[in-house]
């Protein structure tokens, strides 16, 4: 089965399991094994340390009822919350689309400049200058949209997949562009050092497929209790809007 979940990435040492430190994947596997549900999992996305999620996906092989599995996971995990499932038997890596959202603080940037910079990175490019990956650096970003909301610029990225650190390096380049350091398509050929935007403002909003997930209905008090520890984090806003505020 496929399970969709959110988490506060600021509470973990990254997503992928590591010895001796708490990670998102490691904590989930711990509970799955403890309750003899499953002993391994496949993940749709492995987010960087500090990056949060609202709609990441894992696949596990189990005969248990998905509602029971989600109940056990939510009762035994902190800063992680499962909310939807699908009984499709697919590798979650092969998603139709991954939607990330970066929350960029407004330090006087021009909305139009940020939009101009976003257009440069849309489409298919060789992003070798914007990732730590050493191979397979050609990919297509279907859309990068920028919107002003209060004291933030909300930057939405939509693509089938991404490269290591890609979004955070693009955001750093966009802020450089909006600060007066203009560039064009040559940025893909000439290596420039834009730096790396902080991970905490980045959230994996959703991973989508050619089928739908079924959301588990939970009572308001239960959700509020499970997410009290998220208070103060960016993902807190989205969690309460999606699962409590309705």
N, C-alpha and C positions, 0 to 999 in steps of 0.2 A: 504494500500500500504506500501511497504518497501522503506525507503530512506537511502542512504549511504552518509556519511559526514565525514569531518575532522575538527579538532579544535586544538587550542593551549592551552593545559591544564595548562600552567603556568599563564594564565590570569584568572583562575577561582578557586573557593574554592571546587574543586572536581567536579565529574560528577553528582552525585545524588542531587536532589533538596533539598535546605535547606532554612529556613526562614531568611530573612534579608541580605543574601549574594549571590552574583552572582555565579551560577553553570551552567554547560553546559546544563543539562536537564531542569533546571529552566528557562533559557533564551529561549530555544526552545519552551517550553510549553507556555511561556508568549506571544510569537508571534503567535502561533497556535490559542490561545484563542482570542487574540486581533482581528484577522482577521476571526474569526468564522470558522476555518478550522477543528479543532479537539480539544478536551478538555482533552485528556489523550494520553499517548504513552507507548509502551513497548520497552525496549532497549536490544540490543544484549550483551553489555558489559558496566559495570559501572567502569570506570577507577579511580585510586587513584588521589588525588590532586597532580597536577604537571605533570601528565602523559598526553601526547598528543595522537592524533589519525589522521589517514589518511582515514580509512575505517570502522568506527563504523556504526551500523545500528539501525534504529528505525522503529517500525510499528505504523501506525495511521489508524483509520477508517475515511474515508472521501470520498465524491463523487466528489471532485475537481480533475481537471486535474493535474497530477504529475508535469508537467513542470511549471504550474502556482504556485503550492505549493512551489517548489524549488525556483522559482523567488522571491516570497514573503519572504521566509525565508532568502535568501541571501541578500535581500535588507534591512533587518531589524535586522540583527545579526552582531555583531563584533566578530572576532576571531573564527568564525564558518562558515563552507562552505559546502553546500550540492552539490553533483555532479552527483548522479546516483539514479535510482529507479527500482523497480520491482513491478508488480501488483499481485504477489503471496500473498495469505492470510495465512501466517504462523507466529508463535511466533518466533521472531528473536533470542530468547535465544537458540533455538535448531539448532545451526549452525553445519556445517560439520567440520569446522576448524577455529581456531583463530591464527593469525600470529602476534607476537609481535617482536619488534627489540629494543635491548639495545645497546647504543653507549658508550662503555667503553674507557675512555681516556688511552692512552698507558703510563704507569708509569714504563716501563721496564719489563712488564710481558712477559713470554715466550708463544708464540702461541701454542706450543705443550702442555704445561702445562694446558692452558685454555681448549684445546680440550680434554685432558684426564679427566679434571674435568667435562666437559659437558657430556661425556659418562657415568659417574656415575649416573647422574640425568635423562638420557633418559630411556624410558620404563615405566612400571607400578611400583609404589612404594607407600608406606604410607608416605605422606609428612607432617605428624603432626608436625615435628620439624621445618618446613619451612613455617608456616602460622599462622595467628591469629585465623583461623577457629578452632572450637572445635569438629566438627564431619564431617563425609563424607570426610575424608582426603586422601582416596585412589584415585589415578587418574593416567592416562597414558600421558606422554609427548612423542609425536611421534618423535620429532627431536629437537636437540639443535646444531646448527652449528656456528662455529666461523671463522671469516675471518678478516685479517688485511687490513685496508683501511686508508692510510695516518697516521694521529696521533691517530687513533681510532681502536679498535677491534669492529667489528659489530657482535653481538650475536643474532641470530634468533631463536625464540622459536615457535614451531608449536604443538598445541594440541587442542582438541575439547573444553576444558574449563580449567580454572585455579582456584586456591584458593587465598584468600586474602593475598596480599603481596608476593605471591610465587616467582614470577620472580625476584623481587628485593632481596629477601633473597638468592635465588640460585646464583645470580650474586655476592653477597657479599661472599658466600662460594667459588665460583670459583676464585675470586681474592685472597682469603686467601690461597687456594691450590697453586695458581701460585706464591705466596709469600714464599712458602716453608713449609706451614702447610698441609702436605699431609694427605689424608684420603681415605677410601674406602666405601664399602657398610654399614659398621658399623655406618655411619653418620645418617642413618635413624632410628637407635635404640638408639644411645647415643646423648642426646641433647647437642649441642655446640652453643656458642653464636658468630655467624659470623657477626652480625649486619644487617643493612638494606641499600642497595645501594640507592643513591638518585633517586627520581622519574623523574626529568627533562630529563634525557637521554633516557627515555623509550617511545616508540611510538607503538600504536596499528595500525599495517600496514593494515590489512584487516581481514574481517570476511567473510567466504565463505559458500556457500550452494550448493545444487544439481541443482541449476538453476543460470542463469546469470542475472546481472543487466544491465540496459541500461543507458549509460552515456549521460548526457545532454550536447550538444555542445554549448559552449559559446565563445564569441569573446575574443581575447587576452587582449584588453584594459579593459574589464569588470572584467576578472579574476585578472589582475594585480591590479586594484583598490580595489577589495575585499580583496586581500591578502597583501596589503602594510603594514598593521599593524603586519604581522607575521615576518617581517624582524628581524633577529637576533636569532630566535628560530630554533631548529633543524628541526621542522616540515616544516619550510619555504623551506628548500632544496627540500624536497619531493613534496611539493605542486607545486612549480615552475617547477620541472622536469616533473610531471604528467600532469599539466593543462596549463602551460605557455610555457615551453621550447620546445614543439613539433611544 
